[in-house]
Amino acid sequence: MHDELKQQLDRSVPTHITLTELKKREILREAQNEAQAKRSFRLPKMMPALASAAVIGLSGLLGYPYAVENGWFAKSTLQAVVIPDHPYPVLINAEYADEKGALIYSDEQRIYSFAISTQTETVLAEAAKNAKIREIAFENEWVVWQEVVEKDGVGSSSLNILNQESGEIETIENVDVSALAIDGDMLSYLAIGVEFTIPAYKLLNLQTLEEPFEHVLVGVGSNSRPSFEEGLLVIPERVEKADMTETTFWVYQADDQSRIDEYTVPYEAAVNVTLTDGKIFAQLSNEENTISVLGYIDLATGKLVEIKTPEFLDYAVYGKYVALRIPKGETDTVKLFEIEGRGVKELQAFNSVKERLVKPRFSEAGTLLVNGEGATLSMYLQDTSDLD
């Protein structure tokens, strides 16, 4: 019976699903156990064709629950999107706007919105004459960007704020900014340039244009921009102490600008700092060790937790889901994992994609976006709520 079940299982599994021999043996073992537990059940004598169909049905019914439970036949809701007439350097910086179902991107002259459902592109904003758009942030009705004009070797910069509901644009001249991030009606940015002898992070109320907050950098730089989510602003800084360099995370409450706490980790580099689900994640490393560690500070306990992962080059995280760019042969690609305790379990979200995937990033509501490097320059979207 075992050999016949195995043959029928091989024929019944769809061609786009690959099962290892180990997984096949587990399905067959569980199926046989179920069959033995129901000794009163007997297949009546029937024609060979009907018997084969019954065996297929039996192996499917008994094996399928175990395959599903272990993520072997994971439901796929992966969506491929192709935006025509834009080169790779434009698409690699696109971000997904959940509330609009659109991708937002810029070619330095215009900011575009590409509606996935209608496959239509709209121009949201256009740079002034001789100006270039350098950085973008958006959330809900707000789109904010920096414009830079260079003339005779001298550059000037402005901050532009578009309210999409009213169509009005506010411009703040002669301000050099970077690391733009929006949470609600508040904009976080790094103020640099002649006016600020020491770089400082500021908060700007997009409704009133008031600046109620400033955090002056006191360390020796940072390997990451801040994370501004859930009403909290997390600012990372490298701090030199005696014979070592560590990273400190300053945590502020945005609504009253109060400092909640500070946390220090024994790593000189904290890359891609991300606040999600009450945890401060970062890709951590020291100069003498080239292997990165994925870790997080749990705001409930203040403790550093390190996650055991495959070797990875960069990452993105949202809640319990983490996307890792991992080595693959002589190149690399992106895989999606679920965090379980202090480890991760690989999911099957991208198994059907054969081209190399790069630059994982999550939207505000947890949609993962990656870029493909195939001929069509496809971008792939995976809504993590579909995986729950």
Solvent accessible surface area in square Angstrom, and as a share of the most:
residue,aa,sasa,rsa
1,M,135,0.60
2,H,74,0.33
3,D,99,0.51
4,E,79,0.35
5,L,2,0.01
6,K,63,0.27
7,Q,99,0.44
8,Q,9,0.04
9,L,10,0.05
10,D,61,0.32
11,R,157,0.57
12,S,49,0.32
13,V,25,0.14
14,P,64,0.40
15,T,145,0.84
16,H,146,0.65
17,I,39,0.20
18,T,122,0.71
19,L,16,0.08
20,T,73,0.43
21,E,89,0.40
22,L,103,0.51
23,K,54,0.23
24,K,34,0.14
25,R,127,0.47
26,E,49,0.22
27,I,3,0.01
28,L,2,0.01
29,R,125,0.46
30,E,54,0.24
31,A,1,0.01
32,Q,43,0.19
33,N,76,0.39
34,E,54,0.24
35,A,33,0.25
36,Q,103,0.46
37,A,83,0.65
38,K,113,0.48
39,R,171,0.63
40,S,114,0.74
41,F,118,0.49
42,R,173,0.63
43,L,87,0.43
44,P,93,0.58
45,K,209,0.89
46,M,69,0.31
47,M,133,0.59
48,P,111,0.70
49,A,75,0.58
50,L,104,0.52
51,A,34,0.26
52,S,39,0.25
53,A,58,0.45
54,A,30,0.23
55,V,21,0.12
56,I,66,0.34
57,G,34,0.32
58,L,42,0.21
59,S,3,0.02
60,G,31,0.30
61,L,138,0.69
62,L,22,0.11
63,G,2,0.02
64,Y,121,0.46
65,P,71,0.45
66,Y,52,0.20
67,A,0,0.00
68,V,68,0.39
69,E,137,0.61
70,N,73,0.37
71,G,18,0.18
72,W,29,0.10
73,F,40,0.17
74,A,43,0.33
75,K,128,0.54
76,S,78,0.50
77,T,52,0.30
78,L,38,0.19
79,Q,83,0.37
80,A,63,0.49
81,V,3,0.02
82,V,66,0.38
83,I,7,0.03
84,P,78,0.49
85,D,141,0.73
86,H,25,0.11
87,P,79,0.49
88,Y,66,0.25
89,P,91,0.57
90,V,14,0.08
91,L,2,0.01
92,I,31,0.16
93,N,91,0.46
94,A,0,0.00
95,E,65,0.29
96,Y,37,0.14
97,A,3,0.02
98,D,40,0.21
99,E,99,0.44
100,K,93,0.39
101,G,24,0.23
102,A,2,0.01
103,L,0,0.00
104,I,8,0.04
105,Y,3,0.01
106,S,24,0.15
107,D,44,0.23
108,E,69,0.31
109,Q,80,0.35
110,R,88,0.32
111,I,0,0.00
112,Y,15,0.06
113,S,13,0.08
114,F,6,0.03
115,A,30,0.23
116,I,17,0.09
117,S,107,0.69
118,T,85,0.49
119,Q,103,0.46
120,T,72,0.42
121,E,79,0.35
122,T,77,0.45
123,V,73,0.42
124,L,39,0.19
125,A,8,0.06
126,E,105,0.47
127,A,15,0.12
128,A,61,0.48
129,K,180,0.76
130,N,116,0.60
131,A,1,0.01
132,K,86,0.37
133,I,6,0.03
134,R,112,0.41
135,E,34,0.15
136,I,46,0.23
137,A,11,0.08
138,F,47,0.19
139,E,20,0.09
140,N,72,0.37
141,E,34,0.15
142,W,10,0.04
143,V,1,0.01
144,V,0,0.00
145,W,4,0.02
146,Q,14,0.06
147,E,14,0.06
148,V,25,0.14
149,V,50,0.29
150,E,121,0.54
151,K,148,0.63
152,D,134,0.70
153,G,80,0.77
154,V,109,0.63
155,G,49,0.47
156,S,57,0.37
157,S,14,0.09
158,S,12,0.08
159,L,2,0.01
160,N,8,0.04
161,I,3,0.02
162,L,12,0.06
163,N,29,0.15
164,Q,50,0.22
165,E,144,0.65
166,S,67,0.43
167,G,50,0.48
168,E,114,0.51
169,I,91,0.46
170,E,86,0.39
171,T,61,0.36
172,I,55,0.28
173,E,114,0.51
174,N,120,0.61
175,V,17,0.10
176,D,52,0.27
177,V,2,0.01
178,S,34,0.22
179,A,11,0.09
180,L,7,0.03
181,A,24,0.18
182,I,13,0.07
183,D,23,0.12
184,G,34,0.33
185,D,56,0.29
186,M,28,0.12
187,L,0,0.00
188,S,1,0.00
189,Y,4,0.01
190,L,29,0.14
191,A,0,0.00
192,I,55,0.28
193,G,37,0.36
194,V,152,0.87
195,E,132,0.59
196,F,37,0.15
197,T,133,0.77
198,I,98,0.50
199,P,53,0.33
200,A,2,0.01
201,Y,10,0.04
202,K,20,0.08
203,L,0,0.00
204,L,2,0.01
205,N,39,0.20
206,L,6,0.03
207,Q,110,0.49
208,T,77,0.45
209,L,65,0.32
210,E,112,0.50
211,E,84,0.38
212,P,65,0.41
213,F,16,0.07
214,E,91,0.41
215,H,10,0.05
216,V,60,0.34
217,L,35,0.17
218,V,111,0.64
219,G,26,0.25
220,V,69,0.40
221,G,35,0.33
222,S,49,0.31
223,N,68,0.35
224,S,17,0.11
225,R,114,0.42
226,P,11,0.07
227,S,9,0.06
228,F,7,0.03
229,E,52,0.23
230,E,98,0.44
231,G,22,0.21
232,L,24,0.12
233,L,0,0.00
234,V,0,0.00
235,I,0,0.00
236,P,2,0.01
237,E,2,0.01
238,R,65,0.24
239,V,33,0.19
240,E,118,0.53
241,K,91,0.39
242,A,119,0.93
243,D,136,0.70
244,M,90,0.40
245,T,26,0.15
246,E,24,0.11
247,T,2,0.01
248,T,6,0.03
249,F,3,0.01
250,W,29,0.10
251,V,1,0.01
252,Y,14,0.05
253,Q,54,0.24
254,A,6,0.05
255,D,111,0.57
256,D,88,0.45
257,Q,48,0.21
258,S,49,0.31
259,R,128,0.47
260,I,88,0.44
261,D,63,0.32
262,E,79,0.35
263,Y,29,0.11
264,T,58,0.34
265,V,1,0.01
266,P,71,0.45
267,Y,29,0.11
268,E,35,0.16
269,A,19,0.15
270,A,2,0.02
271,V,58,0.33
272,N,59,0.30
273,V,7,0.04
274,T,28,0.16
275,L,3,0.02
276,T,11,0.06
277,D,90,0.47
278,G,27,0.26
279,K,48,0.20
280,I,2,0.01
281,F,3,0.01
282,A,2,0.02
283,Q,17,0.07
284,L,2,0.01
285,S,24,0.15
286,N,36,0.18
287,E,144,0.65
288,E,145,0.65
289,N,76,0.39
290,T,127,0.74
291,I,87,0.44
292,S,23,0.15
293,V,38,0.22
294,L,0,0.00
295,G,1,0.01
296,Y,25,0.10
297,I,4,0.02
298,D,32,0.17
299,L,46,0.23
300,A,95,0.74
301,T,86,0.50
302,G,30,0.29
303,K,141,0.60
304,L,54,0.27
305,V,18,0.10
306,E,72,0.32
307,I,7,0.04
308,K,167,0.71
309,T,34,0.20
310,P,54,0.34
311,E,97,0.44
312,F,9,0.04
313,L,77,0.38
314,D,40,0.21
315,Y,3,0.01
316,A,7,0.05
317,V,7,0.04
318,Y,74,0.28
319,G,20,0.19
320,K,90,0.38
321,Y,10,0.04
322,V,0,0.00
323,A,0,0.00
324,L,0,0.00
325,R,47,0.17
326,I,25,0.13
327,P,63,0.40
328,K,114,0.48
329,G,81,0.78
330,E,189,0.85
331,T,68,0.40
332,D,14,0.07
333,T,10,0.06
334,V,1,0.00
335,K,43,0.18
336,L,1,0.01
337,F,7,0.03
338,E,34,0.15
339,I,27,0.14
340,E,89,0.40
341,G,64,0.62
342,R,161,0.59
343,G,20,0.19
344,V,35,0.20
345,K,75,0.32
346,E,74,0.33
347,L,27,0.13
348,Q,50,0.22
349,A,8,0.06
350,F,7,0.03
351,N,71,0.36
352,S,81,0.52
353,V,22,0.13
354,K,176,0.75
355,E,44,0.20
356,R,83,0.30
357,L,3,0.01
358,V,11,0.06
359,K,76,0.32
360,P,11,0.07
361,R,23,0.08
362,F,32,0.13
363,S,14,0.09
364,E,94,0.42
365,A,59,0.46
366,G,0,0.00
367,T,11,0.06
368,L,0,0.00
369,L,2,0.01
370,V,0,0.00
371,N,2,0.01
372,G,1,0.01
373,E,68,0.31
374,G,23,0.22
375,A,112,0.87
376,T,83,0.48
377,L,49,0.25
378,S,7,0.05
379,M,0,0.00
380,Y,22,0.08
381,L,7,0.03
382,Q,0,0.00
383,D,52,0.27
384,T,5,0.03
385,S,70,0.45
386,D,49,0.25
387,L,44,0.22
388,D,121,0.63
